[in-house]
Each structure stands twice: as structure tokens, then as C-alpha cells.
Amino acid sequence: MPFFDEDQRKQLKLFARYGGIGIQIAISLALGWFGGQWLDEKLGTAPWLGWVGFGLGLAAGGKGLYDLVKKTDLEKIDD
């Protein structure tokens, strides 16, 4: 007897696929912002590189979300 039935396995796969996107976006934004802040301190360009880093982090998070949506086909989830 299987541990999960077919419907539960599909739900777990969806959760695994979508569960990390929020964390991925948050980490991208944080790394961009703090990386830019660090460069601002080193180069004396405050606050410009912080905002550039934030924008790059936002773009990276958006790209991750776009790739996830592009890869997803709700009608057919591979087993």
C-alpha cells in the first residue's frame, strides 16, 4: 500500500515546486541591497549602488518567478 495516494503526491509536488519562490525572491532582494550597500561604503557612492543592487535583486527574483511559471504546466505534472 503506497504511503501517499496519487492526488496527495501531486499536491506535494506542487508545494515543493512553489514553496521556495518567496524565499528565493527575498534572498535575491537582500543580497542585492546589502551587496550594493557594501559597495557604497567601499566606493563612497551612497546610496546609488544600494538601489542598483536592489534593482538587480528584484530582476533576479522576477527571473526566477518567470522561469517557474514558464516551466509549470498544471495539467501535466511529471511523476
PyRosetta script that sets phi, psi and omega in degrees:
from pyrosetta import init, pose_from_sequence

init()
pose = pose_from_sequence("MPFFDEDQRKQLKLFARYGGIGIQIAISLALGWFGGQWLDEKLGTAPWLGWVGFGLGLAAGGKGLYDLVKKTDLEKIDD")
pose.set_psi(1, 124.6)
pose.set_omega(1, -178.6)
pose.set_phi(2, -68.2)
pose.set_psi(2, 151.7)
pose.set_omega(2, -178.7)
pose.set_phi(3, -68.8)
pose.set_psi(3, -40.0)
pose.set_omega(3, 177.2)
pose.set_phi(4, -121.9)
pose.set_psi(4, 144.1)
pose.set_omega(4, 173.9)
pose.set_phi(5, -81.1)
pose.set_psi(5, 176.5)
pose.set_omega(5, -173.5)
pose.set_phi(6, -60.6)
pose.set_psi(6, -43.0)
pose.set_omega(6, -179.4)
pose.set_phi(7, -65.0)
pose.set_psi(7, -41.0)
pose.set_omega(7, 178.7)
pose.set_phi(8, -66.0)
pose.set_psi(8, -37.3)
pose.set_omega(8, 177.7)
pose.set_phi(9, -64.2)
pose.set_psi(9, -41.0)
pose.set_omega(9, 177.4)
pose.set_phi(10, -63.3)
pose.set_psi(10, -41.2)
pose.set_omega(10, 178.7)
pose.set_phi(11, -64.8)
pose.set_psi(11, -40.5)
pose.set_omega(11, 177.3)
pose.set_phi(12, -64.6)
pose.set_psi(12, -38.0)
pose.set_omega(12, 177.5)
pose.set_phi(13, -65.6)
pose.set_psi(13, -40.6)
pose.set_omega(13, 176.6)
pose.set_phi(14, -63.9)
pose.set_psi(14, -42.3)
pose.set_omega(14, 178.4)
pose.set_phi(15, -62.3)
pose.set_psi(15, -43.3)
pose.set_omega(15, 179.8)
pose.set_phi(16, -64.3)
pose.set_psi(16, -37.6)
pose.set_omega(16, -178.6)
pose.set_phi(17, -70.0)
pose.set_psi(17, -42.1)
pose.set_omega(17, -173.9)
pose.set_phi(18, -97.4)
pose.set_psi(18, -14.9)
pose.set_omega(18, -173.6)
pose.set_phi(19, -63.6)
pose.set_psi(19, -29.5)
pose.set_omega(19, -175.1)
pose.set_phi(20, -96.6)
pose.set_psi(20, -2.0)
pose.set_omega(20, -173.9)
pose.set_phi(21, -67.7)
pose.set_psi(21, -37.0)
pose.set_omega(21, 178.1)
pose.set_phi(22, -64.1)
pose.set_psi(22, -41.2)
pose.set_omega(22, 177.8)
pose.set_phi(23, -66.1)
pose.set_psi(23, -41.0)
pose.set_omega(23, 179.0)
pose.set_phi(24, -61.0)
pose.set_psi(24, -44.0)
pose.set_omega(24, 179.2)
pose.set_phi(25, -65.7)
pose.set_psi(25, -44.3)
pose.set_omega(25, -179.7)
pose.set_phi(26, -62.1)
pose.set_psi(26, -42.2)
pose.set_omega(26, 179.7)
pose.set_phi(27, -67.6)
pose.set_psi(27, -40.0)
pose.set_omega(27, 178.0)
pose.set_phi(28, -60.7)
pose.set_psi(28, -45.3)
pose.set_omega(28, 179.2)
pose.set_phi(29, -64.1)
pose.set_psi(29, -45.4)
pose.set_omega(29, -178.2)
pose.set_phi(30, -64.4)
pose.set_psi(30, -44.9)
pose.set_omega(30, 179.3)
pose.set_phi(31, -63.4)
pose.set_psi(31, -41.1)
pose.set_omega(31, 178.1)
pose.set_phi(32, -63.8)
pose.set_psi(32, -47.1)
pose.set_omega(32, -178.0)
pose.set_phi(33, -64.4)
pose.set_psi(33, -52.2)
pose.set_omega(33, -176.6)
pose.set_phi(34, -70.7)
pose.set_psi(34, -32.0)
pose.set_omega(34, 173.8)
pose.set_phi(35, -64.7)
pose.set_psi(35, -41.5)
pose.set_omega(35, 176.4)
pose.set_phi(36, -65.8)
pose.set_psi(36, -39.7)
pose.set_omega(36, 177.0)
pose.set_phi(37, -62.5)
pose.set_psi(37, -41.5)
pose.set_omega(37, 179.4)
pose.set_phi(38, -63.2)
pose.set_psi(38, -44.1)
pose.set_omega(38, 177.6)
pose.set_phi(39, -65.2)
pose.set_psi(39, -36.4)
pose.set_omega(39, 176.1)
pose.set_phi(40, -59.0)
pose.set_psi(40, -42.5)
pose.set_omega(40, 178.0)
pose.set_phi(41, -64.4)
pose.set_psi(41, -41.7)
pose.set_omega(41, -178.0)
pose.set_phi(42, -70.9)
pose.set_psi(42, -37.5)
pose.set_omega(42, -173.1)
pose.set_phi(43, -104.2)
pose.set_psi(43, -8.9)
pose.set_omega(43, 179.7)
pose.set_phi(44, 69.7)
pose.set_psi(44, 36.9)
pose.set_omega(44, -177.2)
pose.set_phi(45, -110.8)
pose.set_psi(45, 19.2)
pose.set_omega(45, -174.3)
pose.set_phi(46, -53.9)
pose.set_psi(46, 142.4)
pose.set_omega(46, -6.1)
pose.set_phi(47, -97.8)
pose.set_psi(47, 16.2)
pose.set_omega(47, -168.2)
pose.set_phi(48, -64.9)
pose.set_psi(48, -46.6)
pose.set_omega(48, -176.9)
pose.set_phi(49, -71.3)
pose.set_psi(49, -25.8)
pose.set_omega(49, 173.4)
pose.set_phi(50, -62.3)
pose.set_psi(50, -44.0)
pose.set_omega(50, 178.9)
pose.set_phi(51, -71.3)
pose.set_psi(51, -35.9)
pose.set_omega(51, 175.9)
pose.set_phi(52, -64.3)
pose.set_psi(52, -43.8)
pose.set_omega(52, 177.4)
pose.set_phi(53, -62.1)
pose.set_psi(53, -40.0)
pose.set_omega(53, 177.3)
pose.set_phi(54, -61.7)
pose.set_psi(54, -43.5)
pose.set_omega(54, 178.3)
pose.set_phi(55, -63.1)
pose.set_psi(55, -40.9)
pose.set_omega(55, 177.6)
pose.set_phi(56, -66.7)
pose.set_psi(56, -37.7)
pose.set_omega(56, 175.8)
pose.set_phi(57, -64.5)
pose.set_psi(57, -39.9)
pose.set_omega(57, 177.4)
pose.set_phi(58, -64.2)
pose.set_psi(58, -41.8)
pose.set_omega(58, 177.7)
pose.set_phi(59, -64.1)
pose.set_psi(59, -41.0)
pose.set_omega(59, 179.2)
pose.set_phi(60, -65.5)
pose.set_psi(60, -42.0)
pose.set_omega(60, 177.3)
pose.set_phi(61, -65.2)
pose.set_psi(61, -39.9)
pose.set_omega(61, 177.4)
pose.set_phi(62, -65.0)
pose.set_psi(62, -38.0)
pose.set_omega(62, 177.5)
pose.set_phi(63, -64.5)
pose.set_psi(63, -40.7)
pose.set_omega(63, 176.8)
pose.set_phi(64, -63.0)
pose.set_psi(64, -41.3)
pose.set_omega(64, 177.6)
pose.set_phi(65, -66.0)
pose.set_psi(65, -43.1)
pose.set_omega(65, 178.1)
pose.set_phi(66, -60.0)
pose.set_psi(66, -45.5)
pose.set_omega(66, 179.7)
pose.set_phi(67, -62.0)
pose.set_psi(67, -39.0)
pose.set_omega(67, 179.3)
pose.set_phi(68, -64.9)
pose.set_psi(68, -45.6)
pose.set_omega(68, -179.6)
pose.set_phi(69, -66.2)
pose.set_psi(69, -39.6)
pose.set_omega(69, 179.5)
pose.set_phi(70, -64.0)
pose.set_psi(70, -37.7)
pose.set_omega(70, -177.4)
pose.set_phi(71, -76.1)
pose.set_psi(71, -23.0)
pose.set_omega(71, -173.1)
pose.set_phi(72, -81.9)
pose.set_psi(72, 133.3)
pose.set_omega(72, 170.9)
pose.set_phi(73, -129.6)
pose.set_psi(73, 104.4)
pose.set_omega(73, -173.7)
pose.set_phi(74, -66.8)
pose.set_psi(74, -21.9)
pose.set_omega(74, 179.9)
pose.set_phi(75, -77.2)
pose.set_psi(75, -27.0)
pose.set_omega(75, -175.9)
pose.set_phi(76, -136.4)
pose.set_psi(76, 109.1)
pose.set_omega(76, 176.1)
pose.set_phi(77, -108.4)
pose.set_psi(77, 119.5)
pose.set_omega(77, -176.8)
pose.set_phi(78, -62.7)
pose.set_psi(78, 142.4)
pose.set_omega(78, 177.9)
pose.set_phi(79, -86.3)
pose.dump_pdb("model.pdb")
